[in-house]
């Protein structure tokens, strides 16, 4: 609510928080107006997509897609550092780009070996090298979620992204998922189209706002 925005901003100022994120519902005009009055700037459109997919049977194997291996990680880290530039972090000039690169490097690393994801699938190039990845998690007994999806530049234009999505759907369905969601940036048109081609539809739209407390006084 608008009053909660004011209280949160005041508390963050007392705690010397440098940056505050706020995720607003797209139709909540009162809160959005208050955010702007409090010095927040629009950062990104957050789009939640859903695939309604009754779970059944064994997970099918998509040609050219396999589970991640330990030796894949360096290639996946390189892909992660150059593949998520449509995110709100890159759009905000207050975040150094090398820090944004490091964020996605850490994200795929922890997805592969520290439990950030239940499973990571890799798309192989013609030479057997990892040319892309998708991370998958069961967030509820009947709902799966796709986290990160990326295809390396040299593997793009060959259907790898669609195959990775189909593998994620098959994996979630085999575990009883009645629906699979993913969150992407509204401006990431290529990702939105890839998901739509695989049967995803928009479920929810939200707006990310950022407030940098060292950029000016609280109004």
N, C-alpha and C positions, 0 to 999 in steps of 0.2 A: 504494500500500500504506500501512498505518498508519505504518510507520517512515518512509516518504517524506514523510508529512504533517509529522512532527516535524522532520525535517531542513529542509524547506521553510520552516516557520514560524520556525525559529531563524535561517535565512539572511535571511529578510525582515526580521526584527527587527534584525539587524546592519546591513542596508542601509537601515534607516529607511523601509521601504515602509509606506505608510499603509493600503492596503487590498489584500487578497489574495483572489482568486477561486479556488474549487476546484470542479471538476466531477466528481462521484462517480457511479459506476454505482448504479442504484436498489437492486440486490440485494447490494451490498458492505457488509454491516452492520458489519464490523470497521473499515473506513475511516470510515464515517459516525459510529460511536461515538467514534473518535479525533478526528475533526473537532470534535465537540461538546465533548470534553474540552479541546481546544486553543482554545476560545472562538469557534469558527465558528458562525454562525447560518444556518439554512435560508433561502434567498432565493427559489428558484423551482424548478418542475418543468420540465425541458427534454424536449420530446417531438419525436422525429424521425419524420416520416411519409414514406412512399414510394408512388409510383405506378409500377407495372410497365407500361411502355408501349413495346413494340417500335417502333423508329424506322422510318419509311418515308415516301416521297413529299414533296411540297411542303407548306410551312406554309400552313394555311388561314387565311383572314381572318375573324375573328369580328366580326359587325356591332357598331358602336359602339366598337371597340377599334382603336387605331393606335399607331404608334411615337411616342415622345416627341419634342417639338420644343423648340428653345431657349426660345421664348416661354412654354412651359408651366411653367418652373421655379419662378417665384414662387408659383403656385397649389399646386404639389406640395410646396413647402417649408411652406406654411401647413397643408396636410393632414398632413404628417409630424409637425409640432409638436403635434398634438392626437390622433393616431391610434394610438399605441403604448404606451398607459398600462398595459397588462397586462404589460409587461416587468419583469424583475427589478430594473432600475435605479429605476423608479418605485416599486417595492414596498419598496425599501431607503430608509428615512427619512434616511440619511446623505448621500444624493445630492440636491443641490438640484434642484427640478423644472425650473428654467430651464436647468440644465445638461443634464438629460435631454432637454428639448425641442431644445436645440442639437445634441445628439448625432444625433438622427434627421433634423434639418435638414441637417446635414453629410453624413449617410449617403446621403440621396436625392440631394443635390447631387453628390457624388462618383460615385454610380452613373450619373448622367446625363452627366457631362462629364469624369470623371477615371478611368474604367476600372474602377470598383468592380463593375460589372455588364457583361455582354456586350451586353445589350439591356434597355431599359425600355419597357414598354407602358403606354398611358394609356387610361382609359375616358372617353369624352366624355359630357357631359350633353346634354340636349335642345337646349341653346343652343350646343353646340360647345365648351364649356369643359372643361378637364381635371377630372374628378370622382373620379379614383382612379388608382392606379399599381401595377405589379408589376415587380420586377427579376429578371432571369434570367441564369444563368451556366452554361456547360458546365465542370464541375469535373473531369471525366474524359472521354476520347473517347466513352464510352458512357453517361455519367451527367450529367444536368442538375440544377440546383438553383434553387429559388425563394428569393430573399432577402427583400425587403420587399414586403408587400402591404397596401394601405390604400385605403379608399373614403371620400371626403369626406362629412360629415354630410348635406349636401343631396342626395347621390346614393345614399344607402343605401336598401335595401328594394326595389331595382329590378333585382336580378340582376347588378349590375356586378362584384361580387367573383367570382362564378362564371365570368363571361365572361373576366375577366382570367386566372383560373387555366387555363381552357381554351385561351386564346391562348398562355400560357406552355408548356403541354403540347405544343401543336401545333408551336411553335417548336423545342422540344427534340427532339421526335420527328423533325422534318425534318433535324436534324443528327445523327441516328443514335442518340439516347439510348434505351437499353433500360430506363432507370428515371429517375425525377425525384424528388428528395427536397426536403423543406422542414423547417425547424425552427421550432417555435412553443412557446408557454407552455402548460403543461397546464391552467392556469386560464382560458385564452382560449377559452372554449367556442364562441363564434361562429365563430372562425377554424377550430377543429378540425372543427366540423360542416360548414363550407363546403368544406374539403378532402376530408372523407369523402364528401360528395355528389358530388365530382368523381372518386372512385375511389381516394383515398389511404387507406392503412392504417398503423397504428402499426408502426414498425420497432425503435425503441429508446427507452428511458426513462432519463433521468439526473437528478441533483439538483444544483442550484447552491447552493453555500455561500459566504458572505462572512465575512471576518475583518477587523475594523477594529483596527489596532494601537494607535491612540490612545484606544481605549475601555476599556483595562484591561491588566494585565500578562499575559504568557504563563504559562499554567498547565502 
